[in-house]
Amino acid sequence: MTDPLTHRAPDDDPVCRYGYDLAALRKHVADVVATLPERCRMFYAMKANSAAPILRTLAPLVAGFEVASGGEVAKARGAGDVPLLFGGPVKADREIADALRVNVTRFHVESPLELHRINAVAAAHGVTAEALLRVNLAGPFPTATVAMAGRPTQFGIEEPALAEAVTTARSLPHLRLTGFHLHSLSNNLSADAHLDLLRFYRDTVTRWEDEFDLRCAVLNVGGGIGVNYADLDAQFDWPRFAEGLAELVTTFPAHWREIDFECGRYLVAACGRYAVEVMDVKRNHGVDYALVRGGTHHFRLPVSWQHSHPFTVVPVEAWPPGLPRPATNGPVTVVGELCTPKDVLARDVPVRIRAGDVLVFSHAGAYGWEISHHDFLSHPHPEHVFLG
Ligand SMILES: *Cc1c(COP(=O)(O)O)cnc(C)c1O
């Protein structure tokens, strides 16, 4: 049977294609959502992948989308009447106004100035906007590869400035402060560490309630559940997490009516694959290279995370008669078609690769195409195939 991801007819251009398995996506996300305990809701952070078929697949399954720009609001609207949470570190007046016009009433607010900005736009529209204050917690946190908080970043309000932000939020008539937003980690692989993090959130927010004499109704615990690219058999243990979460949530105050997750990577990474044809194999200064049609301008994730991305080799027997067919038995470094030594997808992989074989990179559904510099060097874009 021909695989639509890797297939190519003799006269076709070399394989260079993203494939998304929408049936697998539907099943994975439905399984995750089904195991959430009461009060917990799963939103999709659409910056991970905002392709229309992905959004249409997810819209009926999740509680809504987390958006971070006017452009994301527009794309989300294309997927139906989905509830939207509006976050992101910079929001212009026009984006706030457009969001209010399409009934985005909850904002994740990143600074005191932004509180004023949203209040003013809401006033002009004669509405009240719901606000969660995004806080950059002081820590300490469980380990993860990228920390958004507990250290200097451009995100959120630091804890020492929180009291004043709370006072400001309460003084603004077109804002309703309903809780807090805490997105502190990225790519966390440990279910136990994630439960520890939520326990830490519970204790911190409970302390703020006392300190500021307020009642939190909504707690957004962000995303950051990870994908193990280095060892595909050792993924985040969701069943263990869901079990621990069910127990943990019973210790949250009863008036916290909503505990929101906004995951990106964990929901969509596995449904995407990136298939590229090997155009050449060579040895240079003692290192074997496989050069593919494609590269980091389509799939920047490995360079952005400085990792070697997992792939499998689909051997292709067809080869034009009369041409030499270079090959390596590895270790081999897989590079793309860009004129920069940084265009590396995988390093020192012990595998046999011949020119003409096709490499399939797995777990390419999140932060793949989405974060890449597509037009650098003006090569053609890959095909995008949505199956199921
Ligand atoms: C990127 C982002 C997310 C999603 O993060 P993942 O690691 O993909 O789960 C959630 N919330 C905020 C505020 C983000 O910036």
The ligand as a MOL file (V3000), in Angstrom:
LIG
                    3D

  0  0  0     0  0            999 V3000
M  V30 BEGIN CTAB
M  V30 COUNTS 15 15 0 0 0
M  V30 BEGIN ATOM
M  V30 1 C 2.7370 28.7820 24.4110 0
M  V30 2 C 1.7850 28.9540 25.5040 0
M  V30 3 C 0.9820 27.8880 25.9170 0
M  V30 4 C 1.1160 26.5050 25.3350 0
M  V30 5 O 2.3150 25.9520 25.7280 0
M  V30 6 P 2.6540 24.4150 25.4020 0
M  V30 7 O 4.0140 24.2560 25.9570 0
M  V30 8 O 2.5900 24.2560 23.9260 0
M  V30 9 O 1.6260 23.5970 26.1060 0
M  V30 10 C 0.0470 28.1230 26.8940 0
M  V30 11 N -0.0880 29.3580 27.4600 0
M  V30 12 C 0.6940 30.3870 27.1080 0
M  V30 13 C 0.5000 31.7050 27.7640 0
M  V30 14 C 1.6500 30.2280 26.1220 0
M  V30 15 O 2.4340 31.2550 25.7880 0
M  V30 END ATOM
M  V30 BEGIN BOND
M  V30 1 1 1 2
M  V30 2 1 2 3
M  V30 3 2 2 14
M  V30 4 1 3 4
M  V30 5 2 3 10
M  V30 6 1 4 5
M  V30 7 1 5 6
M  V30 8 2 6 7
M  V30 9 1 6 8
M  V30 10 1 6 9
M  V30 11 1 10 11
M  V30 12 2 11 12
M  V30 13 1 12 13
M  V30 14 1 12 14
M  V30 15 1 14 15
M  V30 END BOND
M  V30 END CTAB
M  END
